[in-house]
Amino acid sequence: MVIPSTVKVPWTHAVGLSLDNPGALTEKIKVRSDMVLKVPDNVSDEEASMVEPTAVALHGIHLADVKVGSKVLVIGGGIIGLLSAMFAKKEGASFVAVSETNLKRGEKAVSLGVADKYYNATDENMLNEVISDTNGGFDIVIECCGNASAVTSSLVTVRPGGVVVLVGVATGPISIPTVVAVMNELTVKGAIAYTKEEFATCLDLISNKQIEVMKFVDDIVSYDEVQNAYLRLTSGNDGAVKILVSPNK
C-alpha cells in the first residue's frame, strides 16, 4: 500500500521526526503547552537533554515486557541500544548482551556495566555462540538499528515463541526472512518514541538519581563542531554513542 502525500500520518509531524517540523539545533521551537514538563532544579541541562532517548529505550523495554530472569539481546550499541540494555538489567534480566559491528561500541557496552557480553555482529560464528550461551536463543531481542541485517539477526537469535521489539527505523523497504517468525511463532512488535508518562518517568529517574545518564555522553560540542560530531557517530570505528550540542560553547 502506498500512502498518498495528502494523507497525514500522526508521527510524520512529530518533533524531530518530520521534515517540516524542526527538532534539534534550533534556537526556539513551538510545542503544545500540555506537553511541557518542568525540569527539576537538580537536573542539569545536559541531563535533561538525555530524557528523550532514555524514554525511547524505556518504551521498547515496556513493550518487550522484560521479566526477572529474562535473557535479553540488544542489537545495536548506539545510545538507544545502551539505554535499552540498562533498562533490561534494571528490570531484572539475568543475561543482557549487545550485538554490534563497531568493536569500540561493543566493548563500551560491557565496560559501562549495561551488558554482560558483547557479540561481534560481523562474526560468522555469532549465531552458534548465541545458541550455546542461551540454550536455544534469547527470550527477548530489542532491535535498535533498523536495517535488514539487524532485523534478520533479531529473528534468528530469539528463541522459538520469543519476543522481538523493533525500535530501529528503516528509511525504506527492507527484505527479511519472515518465514523464521512464522515457523517459530515469534511475537514481533514495533516501537515508536514513548508515552508522555514514560517521558515523565525518565525525568523522575534522573532527578532521583536512580539512573546515571551522563556516563553515556562522550562529548559536548559547539555548533561549529557539529559536522565532525556527526562524522564520529557514523564512522563505524569511533566509540562515541552520544554527543551533545551546546549553544553556549
Sequence and secondary structure as in RCSB ss.txt:
>XXXX:A:sequence
MVIPSTVKVPWTHAVGLSLDNPGALTEKIKVRSDMVLKVPDNVSDEEASMVEPTAVALHGIHLADVKVGSKVLVI
GGGIIGLLSAMFAKKEGASFVAVSETNLKRGEKAVSLGVADKYYNATDENMLNEVISDTNGGFDIVIECCGNASA
VTSSLVTVRPGGVVVLVGVATGPISIPTVVAVMNELTVKGAIAYTKEEFATCLDLISNKQIEVMKFVDDIVSYDE
VQNAYLRLTSGNDGAVKILVSPNK
>XXXX:A:secstr
    TTS  GGGGSTTTSSSS  TT S     GGG     TTS HHHHHTHHHHHHHHHHHHHHT  TT EEEEE
  SHHHHHHHHHHHHTT SEEEEEES HHHHHHHHHTTS SEEEETT TTHHHHHHHHHTS EEEEEE S SHHH
HHHHHHHEEEEEEEEE S  SS     HHHHHHTT EEEE  S  HHHHHHHHHHHHTTSS  GGG  EEE GGG
HHHHHHHHHSSS     EEE TT 
